[in-house]
Amino acid sequence: MKCYACRKEGMTCEVKRHKYVESGLDNVTLEGIEVYTCPDCGKMPSIPAVPELHTVIGQYLINTESALSGREIRFLRKNSGLSTTIFAKNIGVDKATVSRWENGIQKPSGSHDRLVRLMYMVMKGFPAKESQDTVKKFKDIGKNRELKPCLIRPNEKNLCNQIKDAQLSLKNEDLVLPVWRSVP
């Protein structure tokens, strides 16, 4: 097989786990991803349905009971499509404050953590009932995570509706998302 980048022969493909550092989060692992390897260019993962995948990751983050990390806040802000300036204005803080949160210099208060989650839900257009259920859990932020299994099918329509039935498997506090490709 020819490499897509350098056009040389010798590229191979394996289906395996991929540490999804491209997301900006260091604890996300995708399972069942095609990873192409070129002797000259190195490894290149093929990640399907990235916007839907990011929505699933965002849904996972807003439902965790532990406080958001700086990387998680950055992920939610970027996935919402907001600049740092607009995001800061919407939650009533200075742009520099958001920068300190995202860079791990300062932790947001519990109120700001909840507001970040709510802002994400509003920007992503989550249904009102789902948003209300999530907001009810906000008072418990900071407790240990109790995670439910979640099965992710990024190639199918109505992904957000499938999240409730999904299976999420976590190991050593890492998020592992099994990714299936639809068979034509």
N, C-alpha and C positions, 0 to 999 in steps of 0.2 A: 504494500500500500504506500502511496506517495504522501509525504508530509504536506499539509496545507500551507505551511509557512515557507519552508525552504524548497519544496517541490522535489526533494530527494526520496528515493525508494528506501524502504526499511522501517517504516512506521508500523507499530503494533498497537493493538487495542485490547484492554482488559476491563472487565466490569468489576469494580471494587469500591471500597470506602474512600472518600475524599475529604480531607480536613478543609472545610470551606472558609479559609482565611480571607478569601476575596470579599466576603460579606462584611469584613471589618470586625467580626467577632471571632475570638480564638477558641470558642468552645462548641462550634457547630461542625458536625460531621455528617456528610451525605452518604447514604448507603445505596449501592446499586448504580453507581455512576460510571459511564464509559470514560476511561482515561486513556488517551492516545499518547504513545511515547515515541519520540523521534530520537535517533542516536545523536543528532546534531543540536536540535532545539530543546530537547527535554520533554517533560510531561505537560500535557494539555488536557484538562478535564472538559467534558461535554455536559454542561448543566442545562437541563430542559426547563422551560417555563420559569425563568428567573423572577419576573414580577410577582407571580403567584407564590413562588417559594418564599420570597421576602415577606409577603403578606402573612404566610403561615408562621414564619419566624417571629414577625412582629406580634402576631396573636399569642404566641407562646410567651414572649417577653412581657406583654401587658398583663398576663394572667399569673405570672410568678408572684409569690408572696414575699420574696426577698427584695431588698432595695435595688433599684437599677444601677448598674455600673456606668461609668462614663462612656464606654464603648457601646453599651446598650442604648443609652440616651442618644448618642450620635446616630446609631443605626435607625432608631425610631424617627428621629428628625429628618434624616435624609430620605428614608422610605416614605415619609409623609410629603416629600417634595418641597420642604420649606428651607429657606436660607437661614443662617444663624440669626440674622437681624430680624426677620419676620417672626421666627420661632420665639425669640426672646421677647419681642413686643407682645405677641399673643399670650404669653404666660406671665407677663408683667415683671420681667427682670432685665438686667443689662446684658448686652451682647457678650461682654467680657465674662459675666457670670456663667453663661451657657458654655463658653470656651473652657472655663475652669472645671465645670462639671465633666465635659466631654474628655478633657485631658487628665482627669483623675486628681486634679489639684484640690478640689473642693467637692464635698458631697451635697446634693440638694437636700433640702428639708423634706420631711414626710409629705407635707402639703404640695411642694413642688414636684416630688416624685409622682404623686397621684395626678397632678395636673398634666405632666408630660404624657402619662398613659391616656388620660382623657383626650388630650389634644390629638394623639395618634388615632384614637377611635373615631373622633369627629372627622379628621382629615381623610381617613380611609373609608368613611361612610358606613360604619358598622351599624346594624339595626339598633333602634332605640332599646328594645328589650335586652339584647345582648349587652349593650353598653350599661344599662341599669344593673344587670347581674354582676358585671365586672366591677362596677363602682362599689357595690355592696361589699366586695372582697377587699377593697382598698384599705379599710381600717386594720386589716391584718398584715399589711406589708411589713416585712422585716422578720417574719417567722421563717422557720425552715421550709424548704420547698417540698410539697407533696405533689408529685408529678404523675399524671395519668398517661398511659400509652396512647400514641397518636399516629395513625397511618396516613401518609401524605401521598396523594396521586396528582402530581403537578400537571399532567397532560390532560386532565379531564376538566370539563366546564363546571362552573359553580363550586370552585374549590373552597370558598369560605363556608358554604353550606355543609361541606364534608368534614370540616374541622372538628365538629362535635363528635363525629363517629371515628375520628382518626386515632391512630396509635402513635404515641411518642415514646421512644425508648431512650432513657438516659443512663449513662454510665460515667461514674466519677465526675458528676456535675456537668458532663458534656451533653449537648443536644445532638442526638443521632436521628436523622430523618431518612427513613427508607424511601427511595424514589423508584417508582415503577413507570415503565414506558407502556403506553397503550398499544395493544396489538391490533393492527388494521383488520 
